């Protein structure tokens, strides 16, 4: 049996979720427009998911 390489998918999703929530809250606080804040949260969350490779690299040792 060969050891599997961990995927760290949960860690990536947590990073994306945190970034998305912060992006949403900041956009809503500035613009007071729910739809714009929702789009901003999704965009920042996607960027957070991609940028989480740094966190995954650190977690992997």
Biopython code that builds the backbone (N, CA, C, O; Angstrom):
import numpy as np
from Bio.PDB.StructureBuilder import StructureBuilder

atoms = [
    (1, "UNK", "N", (0.836, -1.173, 0.000)),
    (1, "UNK", "CA", (0.000, 0.000, 0.000)),
    (1, "UNK", "C", (0.889, 1.247, 0.000)),
    (1, "UNK", "O", (1.806, 1.359, 0.814)),
    (2, "UNK", "N", (0.619, 2.162, -0.897)),
    (2, "UNK", "CA", (1.430, 3.377, -0.974)),
    (2, "UNK", "C", (0.732, 4.514, -0.227)),
    (2, "UNK", "O", (-0.489, 4.650, -0.298)),
    (3, "UNK", "N", (1.502, 5.320, 0.479)),
    (3, "UNK", "CA", (0.878, 6.443, 1.201)),
    (3, "UNK", "C", (0.347, 7.485, 0.229)),
    (3, "UNK", "O", (0.998, 7.825, -0.758)),
    (4, "UNK", "N", (-0.837, 7.980, 0.523)),
    (4, "UNK", "CA", (-1.450, 8.995, -0.329)),
    (4, "UNK", "C", (-0.946, 10.379, 0.040)),
    (4, "UNK", "O", (-0.691, 10.674, 1.208)),
    (5, "UNK", "N", (-0.811, 11.198, -0.945)),
    (5, "UNK", "CA", (-0.440, 12.600, -0.737)),
    (5, "UNK", "C", (-1.693, 13.365, -0.302)),
    (5, "UNK", "O", (-2.713, 13.307, -0.989)),
    (6, "UNK", "N", (-1.635, 14.076, 0.820)),
    (6, "UNK", "CA", (-2.839, 14.805, 1.254)),
    (6, "UNK", "C", (-3.190, 15.920, 0.278)),
    (6, "UNK", "O", (-2.303, 16.543, -0.306)),
    (7, "UNK", "N", (-4.494, 16.172, 0.099)),
    (7, "UNK", "CA", (-4.918, 17.177, -0.869)),
    (7, "UNK", "C", (-5.134, 18.547, -0.223)),
    (7, "UNK", "O", (-5.082, 19.569, -0.907)),
    (8, "UNK", "N", (-5.372, 18.572, 1.073)),
    (8, "UNK", "CA", (-5.608, 19.820, 1.798)),
    (8, "UNK", "C", (-6.801, 20.585, 1.230)),
    (8, "UNK", "O", (-6.829, 21.814, 1.290)),
    (9, "UNK", "N", (-7.774, 19.884, 0.687)),
    (9, "UNK", "CA", (-8.950, 20.536, 0.112)),
    (9, "UNK", "C", (-9.731, 21.312, 1.168)),
    (9, "UNK", "O", (-10.195, 22.422, 0.909)),
    (10, "UNK", "N", (-9.877, 20.728, 2.360)),
    (10, "UNK", "CA", (-10.612, 21.413, 3.421)),
    (10, "UNK", "C", (-9.915, 22.704, 3.818)),
    (10, "UNK", "O", (-10.574, 23.718, 4.052)),
    (11, "UNK", "N", (-8.604, 22.679, 3.894)),
    (11, "UNK", "CA", (-7.851, 23.883, 4.235)),
    (11, "UNK", "C", (-8.023, 24.954, 3.164)),
    (11, "UNK", "O", (-8.178, 26.134, 3.480)),
    (12, "UNK", "N", (-7.995, 24.549, 1.913)),
    (12, "UNK", "CA", (-8.213, 25.504, 0.815)),
    (12, "UNK", "C", (-9.607, 26.117, 0.887)),
    (12, "UNK", "O", (-9.767, 27.322, 0.692)),
    (13, "UNK", "N", (-10.622, 25.290, 1.167)),
    (13, "UNK", "CA", (-11.989, 25.798, 1.257)),
    (13, "UNK", "C", (-12.169, 26.737, 2.452)),
    (13, "UNK", "O", (-12.905, 27.720, 2.364)),
    (14, "UNK", "N", (-11.503, 26.440, 3.560)),
    (14, "UNK", "CA", (-11.576, 27.334, 4.710)),
    (14, "UNK", "C", (-10.938, 28.684, 4.408)),
    (14, "UNK", "O", (-11.464, 29.723, 4.805)),
    (15, "UNK", "N", (-9.817, 28.674, 3.714)),
    (15, "UNK", "CA", (-9.174, 29.933, 3.323)),
    (15, "UNK", "C", (-10.066, 30.731, 2.388)),
    (15, "UNK", "O", (-10.215, 31.942, 2.550)),
    (16, "UNK", "N", (-10.654, 30.064, 1.419)),
    (16, "UNK", "CA", (-11.541, 30.742, 0.475)),
    (16, "UNK", "C", (-12.776, 31.288, 1.186)),
    (16, "UNK", "O", (-13.218, 32.400, 0.898)),
    (17, "UNK", "N", (-13.328, 30.519, 2.104)),
    (17, "UNK", "CA", (-14.506, 30.950, 2.834)),
    (17, "UNK", "C", (-14.195, 32.180, 3.687)),
    (17, "UNK", "O", (-14.975, 33.132, 3.704)),
    (18, "UNK", "N", (-13.083, 32.169, 4.380)),
    (18, "UNK", "CA", (-12.704, 33.320, 5.196)),
    (18, "UNK", "C", (-12.482, 34.571, 4.364)),
    (18, "UNK", "O", (-12.949, 35.655, 4.712)),
    (19, "UNK", "N", (-11.777, 34.409, 3.277)),
    (19, "UNK", "CA", (-11.525, 35.560, 2.400)),
    (19, "UNK", "C", (-12.818, 36.070, 1.792)),
    (19, "UNK", "O", (-13.017, 37.281, 1.689)),
    (20, "UNK", "N", (-13.691, 35.175, 1.391)),
    (20, "UNK", "CA", (-14.970, 35.575, 0.803)),
    (20, "UNK", "C", (-15.853, 36.313, 1.789)),
    (20, "UNK", "O", (-16.504, 37.294, 1.428)),
    (21, "UNK", "N", (-15.882, 35.850, 3.031)),
    (21, "UNK", "CA", (-16.688, 36.531, 4.040)),
    (21, "UNK", "C", (-16.164, 37.933, 4.323)),
    (21, "UNK", "O", (-16.943, 38.879, 4.444)),
    (22, "UNK", "N", (-14.857, 38.065, 4.426)),
    (22, "UNK", "CA", (-14.273, 39.394, 4.656)),
    (22, "UNK", "C", (-14.557, 40.307, 3.469)),
    (22, "UNK", "O", (-14.918, 41.469, 3.657)),
    (23, "UNK", "N", (-14.398, 39.802, 2.265)),
    (23, "UNK", "CA", (-14.691, 40.596, 1.073)),
    (23, "UNK", "C", (-16.137, 41.032, 1.018)),
    (23, "UNK", "O", (-16.434, 42.176, 0.673)),
    (24, "UNK", "N", (-17.045, 40.122, 1.359)),
    (24, "UNK", "CA", (-18.464, 40.460, 1.364)),
    (24, "UNK", "C", (-18.762, 41.544, 2.388)),
    (24, "UNK", "O", (-19.442, 42.523, 2.079)),
    (25, "UNK", "N", (-18.257, 41.372, 3.604)),
    (25, "UNK", "CA", (-18.547, 42.341, 4.656)),
    (25, "UNK", "C", (-17.982, 43.716, 4.341)),
    (25, "UNK", "O", (-18.641, 44.729, 4.575)),
    (26, "UNK", "N", (-16.766, 43.756, 3.813)),
    (26, "UNK", "CA", (-16.185, 45.046, 3.454)),
    (26, "UNK", "C", (-16.957, 45.716, 2.324)),
    (26, "UNK", "O", (-17.219, 46.917, 2.380)),
    (27, "UNK", "N", (-17.321, 44.956, 1.309)),
    (27, "UNK", "CA", (-18.063, 45.530, 0.194)),
    (27, "UNK", "C", (-19.445, 45.997, 0.638)),
    (27, "UNK", "O", (-19.931, 47.028, 0.172)),
    (28, "UNK", "N", (-20.077, 45.250, 1.530)),
    (28, "UNK", "CA", (-21.396, 45.655, 2.005)),
    (28, "UNK", "C", (-21.298, 46.893, 2.899)),
    (28, "UNK", "O", (-22.162, 47.768, 2.844)),
    (29, "UNK", "N", (-20.259, 46.968, 3.713)),
    (29, "UNK", "CA", (-20.082, 48.129, 4.580)),
    (29, "UNK", "C", (-19.819, 49.386, 3.767)),
    (29, "UNK", "O", (-20.256, 50.473, 4.146)),
    (30, "UNK", "N", (-19.117, 49.252, 2.666)),
    (30, "UNK", "CA", (-18.791, 50.414, 1.839)),
    (30, "UNK", "C", (-19.961, 50.791, 0.941)),
    (30, "UNK", "O", (-20.324, 51.965, 0.870)),
    (31, "UNK", "N", (-20.559, 49.820, 0.251)),
    (31, "UNK", "CA", (-21.554, 50.128, -0.769)),
    (31, "UNK", "C", (-23.001, 49.999, -0.349)),
    (31, "UNK", "O", (-23.873, 50.582, -0.993)),
    (32, "UNK", "N", (-23.292, 49.247, 0.723)),
    (32, "UNK", "CA", (-24.665, 49.003, 1.166)),
    (32, "UNK", "C", (-25.552, 48.412, 0.073)),
    (32, "UNK", "O", (-26.766, 48.617, 0.070)),
    (33, "UNK", "N", (-24.948, 47.689, -0.837)),
    (33, "UNK", "CA", (-25.683, 47.042, -1.933)),
    (33, "UNK", "C", (-25.411, 45.540, -1.830)),
    (33, "UNK", "O", (-24.273, 45.095, -1.980)),
    (34, "UNK", "N", (-26.477, 44.758, -1.571)),
    (34, "UNK", "CA", (-26.302, 43.333, -1.317)),
    (34, "UNK", "C", (-25.734, 42.597, -2.530)),
    (34, "UNK", "O", (-24.818, 41.787, -2.387)),
    (35, "UNK", "N", (-26.265, 42.869, -3.716)),
    (35, "UNK", "CA", (-25.828, 42.145, -4.914)),
    (35, "UNK", "C", (-24.355, 42.410, -5.222)),
    (35, "UNK", "O", (-23.617, 41.490, -5.575)),
    (36, "UNK", "N", (-23.934, 43.648, -5.092)),
    (36, "UNK", "CA", (-22.528, 43.992, -5.348)),
    (36, "UNK", "C", (-21.632, 43.334, -4.303)),
    (36, "UNK", "O", (-20.558, 42.828, -4.628)),
    (37, "UNK", "N", (-22.075, 43.342, -3.058)),
    (37, "UNK", "CA", (-21.288, 42.716, -1.991)),
    (37, "UNK", "C", (-21.190, 41.213, -2.201)),
    (37, "UNK", "O", (-20.153, 40.614, -1.915)),
    (38, "UNK", "N", (-22.260, 40.598, -2.697)),
    (38, "UNK", "CA", (-22.246, 39.157, -2.958)),
    (38, "UNK", "C", (-21.245, 38.814, -4.056)),
    (38, "UNK", "O", (-20.475, 37.862, -3.925)),
    (39, "UNK", "N", (-21.257, 39.584, -5.129)),
    (39, "UNK", "CA", (-20.299, 39.358, -6.223)),
    (39, "UNK", "C", (-18.875, 39.573, -5.725)),
    (39, "UNK", "O", (-17.979, 38.792, -6.047)),
    (40, "UNK", "N", (-18.663, 40.623, -4.946)),
    (40, "UNK", "CA", (-17.322, 40.887, -4.405)),
    (40, "UNK", "C", (-16.870, 39.739, -3.509)),
    (40, "UNK", "O", (-15.705, 39.343, -3.553)),
    (41, "UNK", "N", (-17.775, 39.204, -2.700)),
    (41, "UNK", "CA", (-17.429, 38.074, -1.837)),
    (41, "UNK", "C", (-17.040, 36.839, -2.624)),
    (41, "UNK", "O", (-16.099, 36.136, -2.256)),
    (42, "UNK", "N", (-17.760, 36.569, -3.711)),
    (42, "UNK", "CA", (-17.432, 35.405, -4.553)),
    (42, "UNK", "C", (-16.074, 35.598, -5.231)),
    (42, "UNK", "O", (-15.263, 34.673, -5.285)),
    (43, "UNK", "N", (-15.835, 36.794, -5.743)),
    (43, "UNK", "CA", (-14.552, 37.060, -6.420)),
    (43, "UNK", "C", (-13.396, 36.955, -5.436)),
    (43, "UNK", "O", (-12.385, 36.317, -5.729)),
    (44, "UNK", "N", (-13.540, 37.574, -4.274)),
    (44, "UNK", "CA", (-12.459, 37.512, -3.278)),
    (44, "UNK", "C", (-12.288, 36.082, -2.767)),
    (44, "UNK", "O", (-11.165, 35.662, -2.487)),
    (45, "UNK", "N", (-13.376, 35.332, -2.642)),
    (45, "UNK", "CA", (-13.271, 33.932, -2.236)),
    (45, "UNK", "C", (-12.520, 33.088, -3.252)),
    (45, "UNK", "O", (-11.717, 32.231, -2.883)),
    (46, "UNK", "N", (-12.780, 33.331, -4.532)),
    (46, "UNK", "CA", (-12.049, 32.609, -5.579)),
    (46, "UNK", "C", (-10.571, 32.956, -5.554)),
    (46, "UNK", "O", (-9.716, 32.083, -5.707)),
    (47, "UNK", "N", (-10.278, 34.221, -5.361)),
    (47, "UNK", "CA", (-8.864, 34.626, -5.244)),
    (47, "UNK", "C", (-8.237, 33.986, -4.010)),
    (47, "UNK", "O", (-7.086, 33.553, -4.048)),
    (48, "UNK", "N", (-8.988, 33.928, -2.924)),
    (48, "UNK", "CA", (-8.490, 33.284, -1.707)),
    (48, "UNK", "C", (-8.223, 31.806, -1.900)),
    (48, "UNK", "O", (-7.269, 31.270, -1.336)),
    (49, "UNK", "N", (-9.056, 31.137, -2.692)),
    (49, "UNK", "CA", (-8.835, 29.712, -2.953)),
    (49, "UNK", "C", (-7.541, 29.510, -3.737)),
    (49, "UNK", "O", (-6.761, 28.605, -3.440)),
    (50, "UNK", "N", (-7.324, 30.345, -4.722)),
    (50, "UNK", "CA", (-6.101, 30.223, -5.523)),
    (50, "UNK", "C", (-4.879, 30.593, -4.684)),
    (50, "UNK", "O", (-3.841, 29.938, -4.767)),
    (51, "UNK", "N", (-5.008, 31.631, -3.887)),
    (51, "UNK", "CA", (-3.870, 32.086, -3.079)),
    (51, "UNK", "C", (-3.584, 31.161, -1.898)),
    (51, "UNK", "O", (-2.526, 31.269, -1.278)),
    (52, "UNK", "N", (-4.495, 30.269, -1.581)),
    (52, "UNK", "CA", (-4.288, 29.378, -0.450)),
    (52, "UNK", "C", (-3.171, 28.365, -0.699)),
    (52, "UNK", "O", (-2.827, 27.599, 0.201)),
    (53, "UNK", "N", (-2.616, 28.349, -1.875)),
    (53, "UNK", "CA", (-1.494, 27.445, -2.144)),
    (53, "UNK", "C", (-0.324, 27.751, -1.217)),
    (53, "UNK", "O", (0.450, 26.856, -0.880)),
    (54, "UNK", "N", (-0.190, 28.999, -0.806)),
    (54, "UNK", "CA", (0.862, 29.370, 0.145)),
    (54, "UNK", "C", (0.593, 28.706, 1.494)),
    (54, "UNK", "O", (1.507, 28.174, 2.124)),
    (55, "UNK", "N", (-0.662, 28.741, 1.931)),
    (55, "UNK", "CA", (-1.019, 28.122, 3.203)),
    (55, "UNK", "C", (-0.850, 26.611, 3.135)),
    (55, "UNK", "O", (-0.369, 25.995, 4.087)),
    (56, "UNK", "N", (-1.236, 26.020, 2.031)),
    (56, "UNK", "CA", (-1.096, 24.576, 1.853)),
    (56, "UNK", "C", (0.377, 24.184, 1.822)),
    (56, "UNK", "O", (0.758, 23.159, 2.388)),
    (57, "UNK", "N", (1.196, 24.981, 1.175)),
    (57, "UNK", "CA", (2.641, 24.709, 1.139)),
    (57, "UNK", "C", (3.226, 24.740, 2.553)),
    (57, "UNK", "O", (4.063, 23.909, 2.906)),
    (58, "UNK", "N", (2.778, 25.704, 3.354)),
    (58, "UNK", "CA", (3.252, 25.815, 4.729)),
    (58, "UNK", "C", (2.777, 24.622, 5.557)),
    (58, "UNK", "O", (3.536, 24.073, 6.356)),
    (59, "UNK", "N", (1.505, 24.220, 5.361)),
    (59, "UNK", "CA", (0.960, 23.100, 6.121)),
    (59, "UNK", "C", (1.631, 21.783, 5.723)),
    (59, "UNK", "O", (1.771, 20.879, 6.547)),
    (60, "UNK", "N", (2.035, 21.683, 4.481)),
    (60, "UNK", "CA", (2.662, 20.456, 4.014)),
    (60, "UNK", "C", (4.079, 20.259, 4.522)),
    (60, "UNK", "O", (4.637, 19.166, 4.430)),
    (61, "UNK", "N", (4.648, 21.310, 5.050)),
    (61, "UNK", "CA", (5.982, 21.180, 5.635)),
    (61, "UNK", "C", (6.999, 21.587, 4.722)),
    (61, "UNK", "O", (8.183, 21.541, 5.056)),
]
sb = StructureBuilder()
sb.init_structure("model")
sb.init_model(0)
sb.init_chain("A")
sb.init_seg("    ")
for serial, (resi, resn, name, xyz) in enumerate(atoms, 1):
    if name == "N":
        sb.init_residue(resn, " ", resi, " ")
    sb.init_atom(name, np.array(xyz, "f"), 0.0, 1.0, " ", f" {name:<3s}", serial, name[0])
structure = sb.get_structure()
